[in-house]
């Protein structure tokens, strides 16, 4: 069990030391993933950025993720997609989630331009559950990144097997067969406010400009 996200990140960093000071970039998934990503970026000496996708859920089952979407409309279809896609208001759900992703990306970054060519991208979250949002981002990354690594403190075994189909390397600390939630692996798993994420990104952006 991890004490908190910083503790988990320090342990995870030991498995990522081969990327220290390389032509890599950390793309963290807000919000908790940014706490982990910031610590990794500090230890490894590489830039930090964010990427977002949103779960798509049937209107009749708002907690059940059957896919996910990125800001530019890249969609991941889960195995239940066909079962629910004909539901009333389903297209509204897709458009709503796409707009939410765009709004959040602009709030955190101010733009949607990414320069990932020739780079190793480390996709980071504080834990993966169903993997729907990560899968949408991995599909999006495959358009531009040279190499993709998914780094997370915890990912269920079943989800890791799904993600391996994308041909990416997975680096994790825990891969449990039995899994109920990411939070069960942390003693302290507080909600992370937007303001903290924005402050972290501003700090790394300022450091990047000073170093260039």
N, CA and C atoms as a LAMMPS dump frame, in Angstrom:
ITEM: TIMESTEP
0
ITEM: NUMBER OF ATOMS
636
ITEM: BOX BOUNDS ff ff ff
-5.0000000000000000e+02 5.0000000000000000e+02
-5.0000000000000000e+02 5.0000000000000000e+02
-5.0000000000000000e+02 5.0000000000000000e+02
ITEM: ATOMS id mol type element x y z
1 1 1 N 0.841 -1.192 0
2 1 2 C 0 0 0
3 1 3 C 0.88 1.247 0
4 2 1 N 0.457 2.272 -0.739
5 2 2 C 1.202 3.521 -0.819
6 2 3 C 0.667 4.512 0.218
7 3 1 N 1.563 5.307 0.775
8 3 2 C 1.113 6.318 1.732
9 3 3 C 0.265 7.371 1.03
10 4 1 N 0.79 7.916 -0.076
11 4 2 C 0.079 8.912 -0.87
12 4 3 C 0.646 8.902 -2.278
13 5 1 N 0.222 9.838 -3.112
14 5 2 C 0.651 9.848 -4.519
15 5 3 C 2.147 10.15 -4.656
16 6 1 N 2.688 10.994 -3.781
17 6 2 C 4.113 11.312 -3.842
18 6 3 C 4.946 10.066 -3.535
19 7 1 N 4.536 9.334 -2.523
20 7 2 C 5.228 8.098 -2.157
21 7 3 C 5.2 7.105 -3.321
22 8 1 N 4.029 6.953 -3.922
23 8 2 C 3.894 6.034 -5.058
24 8 3 C 4.787 6.469 -6.217
25 9 1 N 4.839 7.78 -6.471
26 9 2 C 5.656 8.297 -7.578
27 9 3 C 7.142 8.034 -7.353
28 10 1 N 7.597 8.188 -6.131
29 10 2 C 9.02 7.947 -5.836
30 10 3 C 9.384 6.487 -6.055
31 11 1 N 8.485 5.591 -5.688
32 11 2 C 8.725 4.168 -5.931
33 11 3 C 8.696 3.857 -7.432
34 12 1 N 7.737 4.47 -8.128
35 12 2 C 7.614 4.249 -9.568
36 12 3 C 8.826 4.791 -10.317
37 13 1 N 9.358 5.898 -9.85
38 13 2 C 10.51 6.529 -10.509
39 13 3 C 11.71 5.588 -10.569
40 14 1 N 11.853 4.711 -9.571
41 14 2 C 12.985 3.778 -9.556
42 14 3 C 12.938 2.811 -10.735
43 15 1 N 11.746 2.58 -11.266
44 15 2 C 11.605 1.704 -12.428
45 15 3 C 11.749 2.464 -13.744
46 16 1 N 11.861 3.785 -13.644
47 16 2 C 11.913 4.619 -14.846
48 16 3 C 13.236 5.373 -14.981
49 17 1 N 14.214 5.02 -14.171
50 17 2 C 15.48 5.752 -14.176
51 17 3 C 16.214 5.67 -15.512
52 18 1 N 15.914 4.648 -16.298
53 18 2 C 16.553 4.524 -17.623
54 18 3 C 16.128 5.657 -18.564
55 19 1 N 15.069 6.404 -18.187
56 19 2 C 14.604 7.533 -19
57 19 3 C 15.123 8.877 -18.509
58 20 1 N 15.956 8.854 -17.5
59 20 2 C 16.46 10.093 -16.918
60 20 3 C 17.209 10.93 -17.956
61 21 1 N 16.78 12.208 -18.053
62 21 2 C 17.416 13.189 -18.949
63 21 3 C 17.442 12.738 -20.412
64 22 1 N 16.404 12.019 -20.833
65 22 2 C 16.292 11.591 -22.232
66 22 3 C 15.307 12.497 -22.971
67 23 1 N 15.161 12.253 -24.272
68 23 2 C 14.21 13.03 -25.076
69 23 3 C 12.807 12.448 -24.869
70 24 1 N 12.314 12.648 -23.661
71 24 2 C 11.022 12.088 -23.267
72 24 3 C 10.146 13.199 -22.696
73 25 1 N 8.882 12.905 -22.589
74 25 2 C 7.944 13.836 -21.963
75 25 3 C 6.913 13.031 -21.181
76 26 1 N 6.552 13.542 -20.022
77 26 2 C 5.494 12.919 -19.232
78 26 3 C 4.18 13.593 -19.577
79 27 1 N 3.211 12.798 -19.975
80 27 2 C 1.847 13.287 -20.152
81 27 3 C 1.019 12.697 -19.017
82 28 1 N 0.613 13.543 -18.099
83 28 2 C -0.135 13.086 -16.931
84 28 3 C -1.632 13.272 -17.158
85 29 1 N -2.407 12.352 -16.605
86 29 2 C -3.864 12.428 -16.701
87 29 3 C -4.395 13.093 -15.437
88 30 1 N -5.008 14.276 -15.563
89 30 2 C -5.54 14.956 -14.363
90 30 3 C -6.682 14.165 -13.749
91 31 1 N -6.927 14.354 -12.406
92 31 2 C -6.117 15.297 -11.677
93 31 3 C -4.996 14.608 -10.892
94 32 1 N -5.324 13.464 -10.262
95 32 2 C -4.335 12.785 -9.435
96 32 3 C -3.078 12.392 -10.164
97 33 1 N -3.202 12.092 -11.452
98 33 2 C -2.035 11.716 -12.23
99 33 3 C -1.011 12.823 -12.345
100 34 1 N -1.449 14.063 -12.193
101 34 2 C -0.517 15.195 -12.281
102 34 3 C 0.389 15.242 -11.049
103 35 1 N -0.127 14.841 -9.894
104 35 2 C 0.709 14.78 -8.693
105 35 3 C 1.814 13.742 -8.885
106 36 1 N 1.44 12.577 -9.383
107 36 2 C 2.423 11.519 -9.657
108 36 3 C 3.38 11.97 -10.765
109 37 1 N 2.818 12.531 -11.829
110 37 2 C 3.631 12.956 -12.964
111 37 3 C 4.635 14.035 -12.617
112 38 1 N 4.246 14.972 -11.761
113 38 2 C 5.145 16.061 -11.372
114 38 3 C 6.347 15.533 -10.605
115 39 1 N 6.107 14.584 -9.723
116 39 2 C 7.21 13.996 -8.954
117 39 3 C 8.14 13.21 -9.87
118 40 1 N 7.566 12.461 -10.809
119 40 2 C 8.389 11.728 -11.772
120 40 3 C 9.22 12.684 -12.624
121 41 1 N 8.594 13.758 -13.085
122 41 2 C 9.301 14.734 -13.928
123 41 3 C 10.471 15.357 -13.171
124 42 1 N 10.261 15.63 -11.904
125 42 2 C 11.315 16.225 -11.081
126 42 3 C 12.487 15.256 -10.905
127 43 1 N 12.18 13.994 -10.614
128 43 2 C 13.23 13.003 -10.388
129 43 3 C 13.968 12.66 -11.677
130 44 1 N 13.221 12.548 -12.777
131 44 2 C 13.815 12.109 -14.042
132 44 3 C 14.391 13.244 -14.877
133 45 1 N 14.048 14.478 -14.52
134 45 2 C 14.581 15.626 -15.262
135 45 3 C 14.022 15.752 -16.659
136 46 1 N 12.726 15.464 -16.808
137 46 2 C 12.076 15.579 -18.117
138 46 3 C 10.803 16.415 -17.993
139 47 1 N 10.301 16.961 -19.106
140 47 2 C 9.151 17.863 -19.051
141 47 3 C 7.855 17.173 -18.635
142 48 1 N 6.948 17.991 -18.107
143 48 2 C 5.624 17.528 -17.697
144 48 3 C 4.556 18.25 -18.499
145 49 1 N 3.576 17.515 -18.975
146 49 2 C 2.414 18.085 -19.666
147 49 3 C 1.2 17.239 -19.281
148 50 1 N 0.047 17.621 -19.768
149 50 2 C -1.175 16.864 -19.466
150 50 3 C -1.899 16.479 -20.748
151 51 1 N -2.653 15.401 -20.652
152 51 2 C -3.553 14.979 -21.718
153 51 3 C -4.805 14.421 -21.046
154 52 1 N -5.932 14.602 -21.702
155 52 2 C -7.208 14.259 -21.073
156 52 3 C -8.09 13.496 -22.048
157 53 1 N -8.824 12.551 -21.518
158 53 2 C -9.965 11.977 -22.233
159 53 3 C -11.082 11.813 -21.218
160 54 1 N -12.289 11.67 -21.703
161 54 2 C -13.45 11.51 -20.824
162 54 3 C -14.168 10.212 -21.141
163 55 1 N -14.647 9.56 -20.093
164 55 2 C -15.432 8.35 -20.277
165 55 3 C -16.748 8.668 -20.972
166 56 1 N -17.138 7.804 -21.888
167 56 2 C -18.469 7.877 -22.495
168 56 3 C -19.322 6.816 -21.817
169 57 1 N -20.466 7.25 -21.303
170 57 2 C -21.347 6.34 -20.579
171 57 3 C -22.743 6.382 -21.189
172 58 1 N -23.474 5.273 -21.163
173 58 2 C -24.848 5.312 -21.653
174 58 3 C -25.683 6.245 -20.774
175 59 1 N -26.588 7.045 -21.371
176 59 2 C -27.427 7.937 -20.564
177 59 3 C -28.192 7.207 -19.46
178 60 1 N -28.526 5.95 -19.695
179 60 2 C -29.272 5.194 -18.689
180 60 3 C -28.378 4.596 -17.602
181 61 1 N -27.062 4.579 -17.844
182 61 2 C -26.106 4.058 -16.853
183 61 3 C -24.916 5.022 -16.75
184 62 1 N -25.096 6.173 -16.113
185 62 2 C -24.085 7.232 -16.13
186 62 3 C -22.763 6.899 -15.441
187 63 1 N -22.68 5.782 -14.722
188 63 2 C -21.426 5.401 -14.068
189 63 3 C -20.673 4.31 -14.838
190 64 1 N -21.26 3.824 -15.935
191 64 2 C -20.715 2.664 -16.627
192 64 3 C -19.977 3.09 -17.898
193 65 1 N -18.657 3.056 -17.855
194 65 2 C -17.864 3.486 -19.007
195 65 3 C -17.862 2.416 -20.094
196 66 1 N -18.295 2.789 -21.295
197 66 2 C -18.251 1.861 -22.43
198 66 3 C -17.28 2.34 -23.507
199 67 1 N -16.646 3.481 -23.254
200 67 2 C -15.676 4.035 -24.188
201 67 3 C -15.138 5.34 -23.64
202 68 1 N -14.378 6.04 -24.453
203 68 2 C -13.828 7.329 -24.043
204 68 3 C -13.483 8.137 -25.279
205 69 1 N -13.302 9.459 -25.082
206 69 2 C -13.05 10.363 -26.213
207 69 3 C -12.015 11.416 -25.833
208 70 1 N -11.173 11.797 -26.794
209 70 2 C -10.193 12.857 -26.596
210 70 3 C -10.73 14.175 -27.169
211 71 1 N -9.955 15.248 -26.984
212 71 2 C -10.416 16.583 -27.384
213 71 3 C -10.684 16.685 -28.887
214 72 1 N -9.958 15.905 -29.69
215 72 2 C -10.101 15.999 -31.146
216 72 3 C -11.051 14.944 -31.717
217 73 1 N -11.764 14.236 -30.828
218 73 2 C -12.764 13.282 -31.295
219 73 3 C -12.271 11.86 -31.443
220 74 1 N -11.009 11.579 -31.097
221 74 2 C -10.519 10.201 -31.12
222 74 3 C -11.282 9.406 -30.069
223 75 1 N -11.9 8.292 -30.481
224 75 2 C -12.721 7.517 -29.557
225 75 3 C -12.211 6.095 -29.39
226 76 1 N -12.315 5.636 -28.175
227 76 2 C -12.058 4.226 -27.857
228 76 3 C -13.397 3.556 -27.599
229 77 1 N -13.625 2.419 -28.25
230 77 2 C -14.873 1.684 -28.09
231 77 3 C -14.634 0.438 -27.246
232 78 1 N -15.27 0.39 -26.081
233 78 2 C -15.187 -0.79 -25.242
234 78 3 C -16.05 -1.924 -25.78
235 79 1 N -15.965 -3.079 -25.127
236 79 2 C -16.647 -4.262 -25.665
237 79 3 C -18.173 -4.156 -25.577
238 80 1 N -18.698 -3.19 -24.78
239 80 2 C -20.151 -3.025 -24.655
240 80 3 C -20.689 -1.901 -25.541
241 81 1 N -19.84 -1.319 -26.362
242 81 2 C -20.237 -0.149 -27.153
243 81 3 C -21.468 -0.416 -28.024
244 82 1 N -21.438 -1.483 -28.78
245 82 2 C -22.531 -1.783 -29.713
246 82 3 C -23.858 -1.998 -28.986
247 83 1 N -23.774 -2.484 -27.78
248 83 2 C -24.991 -2.761 -27.016
249 83 3 C -25.744 -1.483 -26.661
250 84 1 N -24.998 -0.394 -26.428
251 84 2 C -25.633 0.834 -25.92
252 84 3 C -25.663 1.993 -26.916
253 85 1 N -24.967 1.883 -28.031
254 85 2 C -24.8 3.038 -28.917
255 85 3 C -26.114 3.547 -29.515
256 86 1 N -27.157 2.71 -29.566
257 86 2 C -28.44 3.131 -30.144
258 86 3 C -29.388 3.752 -29.114
259 87 1 N -28.916 3.9 -27.881
260 87 2 C -29.769 4.507 -26.862
261 87 3 C -30.101 5.958 -27.228
262 88 1 N -31.298 6.433 -26.848
263 88 2 C -31.635 7.848 -27.054
264 88 3 C -30.624 8.746 -26.329
265 89 1 N -30.297 9.857 -26.946
266 89 2 C -29.397 10.87 -26.386
267 89 3 C -27.93 10.412 -26.322
268 90 1 N -27.625 9.282 -26.963
269 90 2 C -26.247 8.8 -26.901
270 90 3 C -25.286 9.735 -27.633
271 91 1 N -25.712 10.253 -28.795
272 91 2 C -24.862 11.199 -29.527
273 91 3 C -24.661 12.488 -28.738
274 92 1 N -25.676 12.874 -27.978
275 92 2 C -25.532 14.055 -27.115
276 92 3 C -24.463 13.819 -26.054
277 93 1 N -24.436 12.607 -25.524
278 93 2 C -23.425 12.245 -24.518
279 93 3 C -22.019 12.364 -25.103
280 94 1 N -21.827 11.896 -26.332
281 94 2 C -20.516 11.967 -26.971
282 94 3 C -20.083 13.413 -27.158
283 95 1 N -20.979 14.253 -27.676
284 95 2 C -20.641 15.662 -27.902
285 95 3 C -20.369 16.393 -26.595
286 96 1 N -21.154 16.072 -25.572
287 96 2 C -20.964 16.717 -24.259
288 96 3 C -19.588 16.392 -23.7
289 97 1 N -19.188 15.122 -23.792
290 97 2 C -17.891 14.719 -23.263
291 97 3 C -16.739 15.322 -24.07
292 98 1 N -16.904 15.405 -25.375
293 98 2 C -15.864 16.032 -26.194
294 98 3 C -15.682 17.492 -25.812
295 99 1 N -16.777 18.195 -25.581
296 99 2 C -16.712 19.598 -25.175
297 99 3 C -16.069 19.748 -23.795
298 100 1 N -16.37 18.812 -22.899
299 100 2 C -15.771 18.854 -21.558
300 100 3 C -14.262 18.675 -21.626
301 101 1 N -13.824 17.744 -22.465
302 101 2 C -12.387 17.519 -22.628
303 101 3 C -11.71 18.772 -23.165
304 102 1 N -12.29 19.365 -24.193
305 102 2 C -11.708 20.575 -24.785
306 102 3 C -11.629 21.713 -23.761
307 103 1 N -12.7 21.888 -23.002
308 103 2 C -12.721 22.954 -21.987
309 103 3 C -11.61 22.747 -20.961
310 104 1 N -11.445 21.498 -20.524
311 104 2 C -10.446 21.208 -19.502
312 104 3 C -9.026 21.357 -20.044
313 105 1 N -8.805 20.881 -21.275
314 105 2 C -7.483 21.031 -21.908
315 105 3 C -7.098 22.504 -21.997
316 106 1 N -8.035 23.333 -22.452
317 106 2 C -7.751 24.765 -22.591
318 106 3 C -7.522 25.424 -21.234
319 107 1 N -8.244 24.972 -20.213
320 107 2 C -8.069 25.536 -18.872
321 107 3 C -6.678 25.213 -18.323
322 108 1 N -6.178 24.016 -18.616
323 108 2 C -4.878 23.595 -18.1
324 108 3 C -3.706 24.075 -18.955
325 109 1 N -3.893 24.074 -20.295
326 109 2 C -2.765 24.307 -21.191
327 109 3 C -2.88 25.586 -22.006
328 110 1 N -4.12 26.026 -22.265
329 110 2 C -4.339 27.22 -23.074
330 110 3 C -4.385 26.948 -24.562
331 111 1 N -4.032 25.727 -24.987
332 111 2 C -4.037 25.379 -26.408
333 111 3 C -4.045 23.862 -26.536
334 112 1 N -4.171 23.384 -27.769
335 112 2 C -4.211 21.93 -28.006
336 112 3 C -3.045 21.448 -28.867
337 113 1 N -1.988 22.237 -28.954
338 113 2 C -0.835 21.842 -29.76
339 113 3 C 0.116 20.979 -28.924
340 114 1 N 0.487 19.842 -29.478
341 114 2 C 1.446 18.944 -28.839
342 114 3 C 2.574 18.656 -29.818
343 115 1 N 3.808 18.676 -29.334
344 115 2 C 4.962 18.326 -30.155
345 115 3 C 5.562 17.033 -29.595
346 116 1 N 5.131 15.909 -30.137
347 116 2 C 5.544 14.609 -29.605
348 116 3 C 6.401 13.814 -30.579
349 117 1 N 6.666 14.385 -31.734
350 117 2 C 7.465 13.684 -32.744
351 117 3 C 8.857 13.382 -32.2
352 118 1 N 9.35 12.176 -32.479
353 118 2 C 10.69 11.736 -32.081
354 118 3 C 10.85 11.591 -30.567
355 119 1 N 9.76 11.601 -29.831
356 119 2 C 9.856 11.543 -28.37
357 119 3 C 9.281 10.251 -27.805
358 120 1 N 9.814 9.89 -26.647
359 120 2 C 9.209 8.837 -25.846
360 120 3 C 8.196 9.497 -24.924
361 121 1 N 6.973 9.035 -24.98
362 121 2 C 5.914 9.599 -24.142
363 121 3 C 5.623 8.639 -23
364 122 1 N 5.675 9.179 -21.778
365 122 2 C 5.306 8.392 -20.605
366 122 3 C 3.933 8.87 -20.147
367 123 1 N 2.931 8.054 -20.382
368 123 2 C 1.569 8.379 -19.964
369 123 3 C 1.416 7.956 -18.508
370 124 1 N 1.03 8.908 -17.653
371 124 2 C 1.045 8.673 -16.208
372 124 3 C -0.326 8.945 -15.597
373 125 1 N -0.74 8.044 -14.713
374 125 2 C -1.909 8.289 -13.879
375 125 3 C -1.621 7.747 -12.487
376 126 1 N -2.451 8.136 -11.505
377 126 2 C -2.219 7.641 -10.146
378 126 3 C -2.76 6.231 -9.97
379 127 1 N -3.422 5.723 -10.975
380 127 2 C -3.945 4.362 -10.974
381 127 3 C -4.899 4.2 -12.141
382 128 1 N -4.972 3.011 -12.677
383 128 2 C -5.868 2.715 -13.791
384 128 3 C -6.908 1.725 -13.297
385 129 1 N -8.165 1.947 -13.648
386 129 2 C -9.233 1.012 -13.262
387 129 3 C -9.694 0.239 -14.495
388 130 1 N -10.731 0.729 -15.178
389 130 2 C -11.213 0.032 -16.382
390 130 3 C -10.276 0.241 -17.57
391 131 1 N -9.566 1.363 -17.567
392 131 2 C -8.638 1.648 -18.657
393 131 3 C -9.247 2.355 -19.847
394 132 1 N -10.533 2.69 -19.8
395 132 2 C -11.188 3.306 -20.962
396 132 3 C -10.528 4.629 -21.356
397 133 1 N -10.311 5.519 -20.368
398 133 2 C -9.72 6.816 -20.701
399 133 3 C -8.284 6.657 -21.192
400 134 1 N -7.538 5.75 -20.574
401 134 2 C -6.161 5.521 -21.008
402 134 3 C -6.117 4.97 -22.43
403 135 1 N -7.038 4.079 -22.758
404 135 2 C -7.053 3.487 -24.101
405 135 3 C -7.324 4.532 -25.181
406 136 1 N -8.229 5.474 -24.909
407 136 2 C -8.499 6.548 -25.877
408 136 3 C -7.243 7.391 -26.094
409 137 1 N -6.542 7.686 -25.007
410 137 2 C -5.315 8.489 -25.112
411 137 3 C -4.22 7.712 -25.84
412 138 1 N -4.102 6.43 -25.567
413 138 2 C -3.098 5.61 -26.252
414 138 3 C -3.343 5.578 -27.755
415 139 1 N -4.6 5.465 -28.167
416 139 2 C -4.922 5.531 -29.599
417 139 3 C -4.498 6.868 -30.177
418 140 1 N -4.756 7.937 -29.438
419 140 2 C -4.387 9.285 -29.871
420 140 3 C -2.866 9.42 -29.973
421 141 1 N -2.152 8.875 -29.011
422 141 2 C -0.692 8.972 -29
423 141 3 C -0.043 8.211 -30.145
424 142 1 N -0.675 7.131 -30.575
425 142 2 C -0.084 6.313 -31.626
426 142 3 C 0.042 7.056 -32.951
427 143 1 N -0.639 8.196 -33.07
428 143 2 C -0.53 9.003 -34.301
429 143 3 C 0.792 9.749 -34.375
430 144 1 N 1.442 9.997 -33.217
431 144 2 C 2.579 10.917 -33.253
432 144 3 C 3.805 10.475 -32.455
433 145 1 N 3.625 9.795 -31.341
434 145 2 C 4.767 9.468 -30.482
435 145 3 C 5.607 8.334 -31.06
436 146 1 N 6.912 8.403 -30.851
437 146 2 C 7.826 7.361 -31.312
438 146 3 C 7.716 6.121 -30.433
439 147 1 N 7.685 6.333 -29.134
440 147 2 C 7.567 5.232 -28.174
441 147 3 C 6.608 5.658 -27.073
442 148 1 N 5.799 4.727 -26.583
443 148 2 C 4.822 5.03 -25.542
444 148 3 C 5.003 4.066 -24.386
445 149 1 N 5.077 4.637 -23.193
446 149 2 C 5.142 3.849 -21.962
447 149 3 C 3.992 4.284 -21.064
448 150 1 N 3.239 3.348 -20.55
449 150 2 C 2.217 3.654 -19.559
450 150 3 C 2.804 3.366 -18.188
451 151 1 N 2.893 4.401 -17.355
452 151 2 C 3.467 4.259 -16.019
453 151 3 C 2.417 4.623 -14.976
454 152 1 N 2.153 3.7 -14.081
455 152 2 C 1.127 3.916 -13.064
456 152 3 C 1.423 3.046 -11.846
457 153 1 N 1.141 3.542 -10.659
458 153 2 C 1.39 2.717 -9.472
459 153 3 C 0.58 1.432 -9.448
460 154 1 N -0.675 1.491 -9.926
461 154 2 C -1.519 0.292 -9.851
462 154 3 C -2.409 0.174 -11.078
463 155 1 N -2.488 -1.038 -11.589
464 155 2 C -3.375 -1.343 -12.716
465 155 3 C -3.833 -2.796 -12.558
466 156 1 N -5.13 -3.066 -12.636
467 156 2 C -5.589 -4.451 -12.518
468 156 3 C -5.006 -5.33 -13.627
469 157 1 N -4.803 -6.578 -13.313
470 157 2 C -4.252 -7.504 -14.301
471 157 3 C -5.101 -7.544 -15.57
472 158 1 N -6.417 -7.598 -15.413
473 158 2 C -7.32 -7.677 -16.571
474 158 3 C -7.152 -6.455 -17.461
475 159 1 N -7.077 -5.279 -16.85
476 159 2 C -6.906 -4.047 -17.626
477 159 3 C -5.551 -4.01 -18.316
478 160 1 N -4.526 -4.493 -17.642
479 160 2 C -3.188 -4.501 -18.253
480 160 3 C -3.165 -5.382 -19.501
481 161 1 N -3.91 -6.467 -19.482
482 161 2 C -3.973 -7.346 -20.645
483 161 3 C -4.667 -6.652 -21.823
484 162 1 N -5.69 -5.834 -21.533
485 162 2 C -6.364 -5.057 -22.585
486 162 3 C -5.401 -4.041 -23.189
487 163 1 N -4.67 -3.345 -22.322
488 163 2 C -3.786 -2.275 -22.782
489 163 3 C -2.57 -2.819 -23.535
490 164 1 N -2.146 -4.01 -23.211
491 164 2 C -1.011 -4.612 -23.926
492 164 3 C -1.299 -4.764 -25.416
493 165 1 N -2.588 -4.816 -25.77
494 165 2 C -2.945 -4.941 -27.186
495 165 3 C -2.515 -3.72 -27.999
496 166 1 N -2.273 -2.604 -27.304
497 166 2 C -1.834 -1.392 -28.005
498 166 3 C -0.331 -1.423 -28.279
499 167 1 N 0.34 -2.44 -27.814
500 167 2 C 1.765 -2.559 -28.07
501 167 3 C 2.618 -1.598 -27.267
502 168 1 N 2.125 -1.136 -26.133
503 168 2 C 2.887 -0.204 -25.302
504 168 3 C 3.483 -0.946 -24.116
505 169 1 N 4.558 -0.392 -23.597
506 169 2 C 5.175 -0.953 -22.402
507 169 3 C 4.426 -0.453 -21.171
508 170 1 N 4.124 -1.335 -20.245
509 170 2 C 3.448 -0.963 -19.008
510 170 3 C 4.427 -1.12 -17.855
511 171 1 N 4.608 -0.048 -17.094
512 171 2 C 5.458 -0.096 -15.91
513 171 3 C 4.579 0.25 -14.709
514 172 1 N 4.453 -0.705 -13.791
515 172 2 C 3.584 -0.498 -12.635
516 172 3 C 4.215 -1.116 -11.396
517 173 1 N 3.637 -0.796 -10.248
518 173 2 C 4.098 -1.344 -8.978
519 173 3 C 3.2 -2.472 -8.484
520 174 1 N 1.921 -2.36 -8.781
521 174 2 C 0.932 -3.358 -8.369
522 174 3 C 0.067 -3.738 -9.572
523 175 1 N -0.114 -5.035 -9.781
524 175 2 C -1.005 -5.521 -10.842
525 175 3 C -1.92 -6.589 -10.231
526 176 1 N -2.887 -6.154 -9.439
527 176 2 C -3.707 -7.113 -8.682
528 176 3 C -4.689 -7.887 -9.552
529 177 1 N -4.909 -9.124 -9.17
530 177 2 C -5.95 -9.923 -9.815
531 177 3 C -7.331 -9.49 -9.33
532 178 1 N -7.409 -9.139 -8.045
533 178 2 C -8.659 -8.658 -7.456
534 178 3 C -8.545 -7.163 -7.235
535 179 1 N -9.556 -6.443 -7.688
536 179 2 C -9.47 -4.975 -7.704
537 179 3 C -10.871 -4.391 -7.55
538 180 1 N -10.994 -3.394 -6.663
539 180 2 C -12.286 -2.702 -6.538
540 180 3 C -12.156 -1.223 -6.868
541 181 1 N -11.045 -0.588 -6.441
542 181 2 C -10.842 0.833 -6.757
543 181 3 C -9.37 1.187 -6.592
544 182 1 N -8.954 2.259 -7.257
545 182 2 C -7.571 2.73 -7.116
546 182 3 C -7.301 3.143 -5.674
547 183 1 N -8.274 3.81 -5.059
548 183 2 C -8.097 4.338 -3.713
549 183 3 C -7.764 3.297 -2.664
550 184 1 N -8.115 2.031 -2.896
551 184 2 C -7.846 1 -1.904
552 184 3 C -6.357 0.732 -1.734
553 185 1 N -5.533 1.217 -2.68
554 185 2 C -4.097 0.994 -2.616
555 185 3 C -3.348 2.178 -1.992
556 186 1 N -4.084 3.192 -1.55
557 186 2 C -3.491 4.374 -0.933
558 186 3 C -4.063 4.588 0.472
559 187 1 N -3.187 4.956 1.407
560 187 2 C -3.678 5.359 2.723
561 187 3 C -4.336 6.736 2.636
562 188 1 N -3.73 7.606 1.849
563 188 2 C -4.252 8.961 1.664
564 188 3 C -4.532 9.161 0.184
565 189 1 N -5.804 9.361 -0.152
566 189 2 C -6.195 9.47 -1.559
567 189 3 C -7.224 10.598 -1.689
568 190 1 N -6.772 11.819 -1.38
569 190 2 C -7.648 12.986 -1.393
570 190 3 C -7.971 13.419 -2.816
571 191 1 N -9.105 14.109 -2.968
572 191 2 C -9.422 14.761 -4.228
573 191 3 C -8.398 15.856 -4.505
574 192 1 N -8.03 16.025 -5.758
575 192 2 C -7.052 17.049 -6.142
576 192 3 C -7.788 18.19 -6.84
577 193 1 N -7.785 19.396 -6.27
578 193 2 C -8.484 20.525 -6.894
579 193 3 C -7.804 20.977 -8.185
580 194 1 N -8.588 21.568 -9.07
581 194 2 C -8.047 22.118 -10.322
582 194 3 C -6.933 23.112 -10.062
583 195 1 N -7.084 23.916 -9.004
584 195 2 C -6.09 24.969 -8.718
585 195 3 C -4.702 24.37 -8.487
586 196 1 N -4.629 23.224 -7.828
587 196 2 C -3.333 22.58 -7.588
588 196 3 C -2.722 22.109 -8.902
589 197 1 N -3.54 21.503 -9.752
590 197 2 C -3.054 21.056 -11.063
591 197 3 C -2.521 22.243 -11.864
592 198 1 N -3.273 23.327 -11.898
593 198 2 C -2.859 24.509 -12.657
594 198 3 C -1.568 25.105 -12.108
595 199 1 N -1.42 25.122 -10.797
596 199 2 C -0.197 25.659 -10.191
597 199 3 C 1.017 24.797 -10.53
598 200 1 N 0.838 23.499 -10.508
599 200 2 C 1.943 22.587 -10.866
600 200 3 C 2.362 22.804 -12.313
601 201 1 N 1.384 22.904 -13.211
602 201 2 C 1.694 23.084 -14.631
603 201 3 C 2.367 24.428 -14.894
604 202 1 N 1.928 25.466 -14.197
605 202 2 C 2.567 26.786 -14.34
606 202 3 C 4.024 26.74 -13.889
607 203 1 N 4.264 26.033 -12.798
608 203 2 C 5.625 25.919 -12.265
609 203 3 C 6.534 25.221 -13.267
610 204 1 N 6.084 24.113 -13.836
611 204 2 C 6.904 23.376 -14.796
612 204 3 C 7.078 24.155 -16.101
613 205 1 N 6.033 24.868 -16.504
614 205 2 C 6.126 25.694 -17.71
615 205 3 C 7.169 26.792 -17.53
616 206 1 N 7.18 27.408 -16.356
617 206 2 C 8.156 28.476 -16.08
618 206 3 C 9.575 27.919 -16.053
619 207 1 N 9.762 26.747 -15.473
620 207 2 C 11.081 26.116 -15.431
621 207 3 C 11.556 25.768 -16.838
622 208 1 N 10.637 25.307 -17.685
623 208 2 C 10.976 24.958 -19.063
624 208 3 C 11.447 26.174 -19.842
625 209 1 N 10.768 27.306 -19.645
626 209 2 C 11.156 28.542 -20.338
627 209 3 C 12.51 29.054 -19.863
628 210 1 N 12.784 28.894 -18.564
629 210 2 C 14.08 29.331 -18.018
630 210 3 C 15.225 28.485 -18.58
631 211 1 N 14.915 27.192 -18.786
632 211 2 C 15.953 26.287 -19.25
633 211 3 C 16.205 26.348 -20.745
634 212 1 N 15.265 26.965 -21.492
635 212 2 C 15.42 27.007 -22.954
636 212 3 C 16.178 28.239 -23.41
